[in-house]
Amino acid sequence: MNIPAPARPVLQLHRGHAPLLISLPHDGSMIPDEFSARMVESARHAPDTDWHVSRLYDFARELGASILVPRYSRYVVDLNRPPDDTSLYPGQNTTGLCPAVQFSGEPVYLDGQAPDEAEVAQRVELYWRPYHETLVAELDRIRGEHGRALLWEGHSIRGEVPFLFDGRLPDLNLGTAAGHSCQPATQARLEAVLAGQGEYDWVANGRFKGGYITRHYGDPQIEVEAVQLELSQRNYMDEDSFAYDEAKAAKLQPLLRALLQAALDSQRG
């Protein structure tokens, strides 16, 4: 089938002045009606959204960060998956480029309504490619102005998702592609910030080592570093109602600010 072009821009870019780009590829929750009509009821509410991360990171504008945010849900196309849909975690349950399964293990689509290969290719062109082209252009601009760039991948997820992983996910999950997407000194600065606080538990390169964006664009040899931070949503929102929790968020944001500042300090040498 031929799917219509998006009715509005697929992303928003706030351009800052620091050598820092915050990418929030799963913040979008919009699902076009022509896709939603083919989905099961529970999927139409985009439950696997990284809810409110753009709101949580809004303070980063004060640090001079550029911020890239999509409008559309990962159920339209997952911006943090490779365009050929190669699994990022072979042998483990995961979701794909155009997910057919929710994080709960339930289907996304009604029987026989999942997108075929041709439709997936169209979604990549209409929704995936513009995000990545904008991301690359902004990284190039930042590196041109500053000589280097730090790409910060902001994500969040329910703290317990049995379909994807066993047990309770730590509060903060730092991913650097097992140390390949950033300089050792950058990771050390970030780990020092995390180790210096006692409110939240954390892990580096545990279940989440960084998705496609972190692994694909992080290349310290060309002065582009990439870091992913996966937050457990219990720390800033209600996981059942999806409501933002101002008090929890305000408690977490100083730590996020300290992490971003450490990343910026690393960029300055």
VMD Tcl script that draws the C-alpha trace (Angstrom):
set ca {
  {0.00 0.00 0.00}
  {1.04 3.60 -0.52}
  {0.90 5.48 2.75}
  {0.27 9.24 2.80}
  {2.98 11.72 3.70}
  {2.85 13.00 7.29}
  {0.38 15.82 7.84}
  {2.89 17.84 9.87}
  {6.67 17.95 10.41}
  {7.98 14.68 11.82}
  {10.42 16.32 14.24}
  {11.39 19.46 16.13}
  {14.95 20.73 16.51}
  {16.00 23.29 19.09}
  {19.43 24.52 18.05}
  {21.75 25.42 20.90}
  {25.25 26.86 21.18}
  {27.12 24.15 23.12}
  {28.88 21.04 21.72}
  {25.98 18.89 22.94}
  {23.06 17.37 21.03}
  {20.32 15.62 23.02}
  {18.39 13.14 20.89}
  {15.06 11.84 22.25}
  {13.97 9.37 19.56}
  {11.15 7.72 21.51}
  {9.52 10.84 22.95}
  {6.93 11.04 20.14}
  {3.50 9.52 20.73}
  {1.44 10.46 17.68}
  {0.08 7.63 15.51}
  {-1.61 8.51 12.20}
  {-5.22 7.38 11.97}
  {-4.49 5.09 9.01}
  {-2.04 3.13 11.19}
  {-4.00 3.30 14.43}
  {-7.10 1.80 12.81}
  {-5.12 -1.39 12.18}
  {-3.85 -1.69 15.76}
  {-5.23 -3.44 18.81}
  {-6.86 -1.11 21.32}
  {-4.00 -1.13 23.83}
  {-1.42 -0.19 21.18}
  {-3.39 2.84 19.99}
  {-2.35 4.65 23.17}
  {1.37 4.23 22.36}
  {2.15 2.69 25.77}
  {5.84 2.11 24.98}
  {6.58 5.81 24.57}
  {9.52 7.32 26.47}
  {6.97 9.54 28.18}
  {7.84 13.16 29.00}
  {11.59 12.91 28.39}
  {11.56 16.17 26.40}
  {9.91 17.84 29.38}
  {12.37 16.24 31.77}
  {15.36 17.45 29.72}
  {13.97 20.90 28.92}
  {16.39 22.49 31.42}
  {19.24 21.49 29.07}
  {18.44 24.50 26.92}
  {20.03 26.56 29.70}
  {23.25 24.59 29.14}
  {23.22 25.47 25.45}
  {22.26 21.99 24.26}
  {20.59 21.31 20.95}
  {17.53 19.06 21.41}
  {16.01 16.82 18.73}
  {12.51 15.44 19.33}
  {10.24 13.40 17.02}
  {6.48 13.84 16.87}
  {5.52 10.27 15.99}
  {5.48 7.07 18.02}
  {8.01 4.28 17.79}
  {5.02 2.20 16.62}
  {5.15 4.15 13.35}
  {8.86 3.44 13.01}
  {11.54 3.01 15.66}
  {14.13 5.72 15.11}
  {16.66 3.89 17.28}
  {16.75 0.76 15.13}
  {18.89 0.19 12.02}
  {17.07 0.61 8.71}
  {17.71 -3.04 7.85}
  {16.14 -4.08 11.20}
  {19.15 -6.10 12.36}
  {18.65 -7.07 16.00}
  {20.66 -4.98 18.46}
  {20.43 -7.69 21.13}
  {20.66 -11.08 19.37}
  {19.07 -13.91 21.28}
  {16.99 -11.62 23.51}
  {13.38 -10.53 23.24}
  {13.23 -7.12 21.61}
  {11.06 -5.06 19.27}
  {11.83 -4.18 15.68}
  {11.98 -1.32 13.21}
  {8.20 -1.24 12.82}
  {7.24 -3.08 16.00}
  {4.69 -5.86 15.75}
  {4.94 -6.66 19.47}
  {4.48 -4.39 22.48}
  {6.82 -4.39 25.47}
  {4.11 -6.38 27.24}
  {4.44 -9.16 24.66}
  {1.00 -8.37 23.23}
  {0.61 -7.71 19.50}
  {0.60 -4.18 18.14}
  {-1.64 -5.00 15.17}
  {-4.90 -6.77 14.54}
  {-4.56 -10.10 12.75}
  {-3.18 -9.66 9.26}
  {-2.75 -5.89 9.62}
  {0.99 -5.57 10.35}
  {2.96 -3.60 7.72}
  {4.58 -5.58 4.95}
  {8.11 -5.03 3.67}
  {7.05 -2.37 1.17}
  {5.19 -0.37 3.80}
  {8.10 -0.59 6.21}
  {10.35 0.84 3.48}
  {7.93 3.74 2.98}
  {7.82 4.47 6.71}
  {11.61 4.54 6.78}
  {11.65 7.15 4.01}
  {8.87 9.31 5.46}
  {9.61 9.14 9.19}
  {13.00 7.51 9.94}
  {15.23 9.15 7.36}
  {14.31 12.80 8.11}
  {15.21 12.32 11.78}
  {18.59 10.81 10.98}
  {19.38 13.37 8.30}
  {18.63 16.15 10.79}
  {20.70 14.44 13.48}
  {23.70 14.10 11.16}
  {23.41 17.69 9.97}
  {23.28 19.00 13.53}
  {26.24 16.89 14.61}
  {28.17 18.21 11.61}
  {27.25 21.80 12.49}
  {28.29 21.34 16.12}
  {31.55 19.66 15.21}
  {32.24 22.41 12.65}
  {31.78 25.10 15.30}
  {33.44 23.38 18.25}
  {35.75 20.78 16.74}
  {33.88 18.02 18.55}
  {30.38 16.93 19.52}
  {28.69 14.92 22.26}
  {25.48 13.09 21.34}
  {23.32 12.31 24.37}
  {20.60 9.73 23.81}
  {17.79 10.27 26.32}
  {15.49 7.31 26.92}
  {13.13 5.91 29.54}
  {11.23 2.69 30.16}
  {9.08 1.03 32.80}
  {11.24 -0.28 35.60}
  {9.94 -3.83 35.21}
  {9.21 -5.33 31.78}
  {9.32 -9.14 32.07}
  {9.02 -9.64 28.30}
  {12.31 -7.76 27.75}
  {14.39 -8.41 30.85}
  {14.38 -10.22 34.18}
  {13.73 -8.44 37.43}
  {13.95 -4.77 38.26}
  {15.84 -2.40 35.98}
  {18.25 -0.03 37.78}
  {17.18 3.61 38.10}
  {19.80 4.87 35.63}
  {21.30 2.76 32.87}
  {24.32 4.26 31.13}
  {25.23 2.85 27.71}
  {28.38 3.54 25.71}
  {28.43 0.50 23.41}
  {30.70 -1.21 25.95}
  {33.03 1.79 25.89}
  {33.30 2.14 22.12}
  {31.04 5.17 21.56}
  {32.88 7.67 23.76}
  {36.30 8.38 25.19}
  {37.24 6.50 28.38}
  {37.64 9.85 30.14}
  {34.07 10.82 29.29}
  {32.66 7.59 30.64}
  {34.81 7.96 33.77}
  {33.45 11.47 34.41}
  {29.87 10.24 34.05}
  {30.44 7.23 36.28}
  {32.03 9.50 38.90}
  {28.88 11.63 38.98}
  {26.70 8.54 39.37}
  {28.96 7.03 42.02}
  {28.97 10.32 43.94}
  {25.26 10.18 44.75}
  {23.31 7.68 46.81}
  {19.71 8.34 45.83}
  {19.55 6.27 42.65}
  {21.07 2.93 41.73}
  {22.78 2.67 38.35}
  {24.74 0.49 35.98}
  {27.00 1.10 32.99}
  {26.62 -1.09 29.90}
  {24.24 -3.51 31.54}
  {21.02 -4.55 29.81}
  {21.10 -1.33 27.77}
  {24.41 -0.73 26.06}
  {23.13 1.87 23.62}
  {20.86 1.49 20.63}
  {21.47 2.08 16.94}
  {21.99 5.83 17.27}
  {24.60 5.52 20.01}
  {26.44 2.70 18.26}
  {26.21 4.11 14.73}
  {27.09 7.77 15.35}
  {29.42 7.53 18.32}
  {32.94 7.62 16.88}
  {35.57 9.16 19.15}
  {38.15 8.98 16.36}
  {36.28 11.74 14.50}
  {35.51 13.67 17.70}
  {31.88 12.56 17.95}
  {31.08 10.84 21.22}
  {27.73 9.23 22.04}
  {26.17 8.21 25.35}
  {22.77 6.68 26.08}
  {20.96 7.08 29.38}
  {17.94 4.85 29.94}
  {15.89 6.01 32.92}
  {13.44 3.90 34.85}
  {10.19 5.82 34.56}
  {9.28 5.27 38.21}
  {11.73 8.05 39.05}
  {9.87 10.90 37.35}
  {6.33 9.76 36.49}
  {3.51 7.37 37.35}
  {4.13 4.24 35.29}
  {0.47 3.20 35.27}
  {-1.27 6.46 34.38}
  {1.71 7.88 32.39}
  {1.29 11.13 34.35}
  {4.34 13.33 34.89}
  {5.30 13.66 38.57}
  {6.63 17.16 39.19}
  {8.11 16.32 42.59}
  {9.92 13.20 41.39}
  {11.17 14.97 38.28}
  {12.46 17.94 40.24}
  {14.38 15.56 42.47}
  {15.96 13.77 39.50}
  {16.80 16.76 37.31}
  {19.82 18.01 39.31}
  {21.51 14.64 38.71}
  {20.69 14.80 35.00}
  {22.11 18.33 34.91}
  {25.29 17.14 36.63}
  {25.66 14.34 34.07}
  {25.21 16.69 31.13}
  {27.62 19.18 32.69}
  {30.19 16.41 33.13}
  {29.73 15.48 29.46}
  {30.21 19.10 28.45}
  {33.28 19.44 30.65}
  {34.72 16.40 28.94}
  {34.12 18.05 25.56}
  {36.08 21.06 26.72}
  {38.94 18.84 27.70}
}
mol new
graphics top color blue
foreach p $ca { graphics top sphere $p radius 0.5 }
foreach p [lrange $ca 0 end-1] q [lrange $ca 1 end] { graphics top cylinder $p $q radius 0.2 }
display resetview
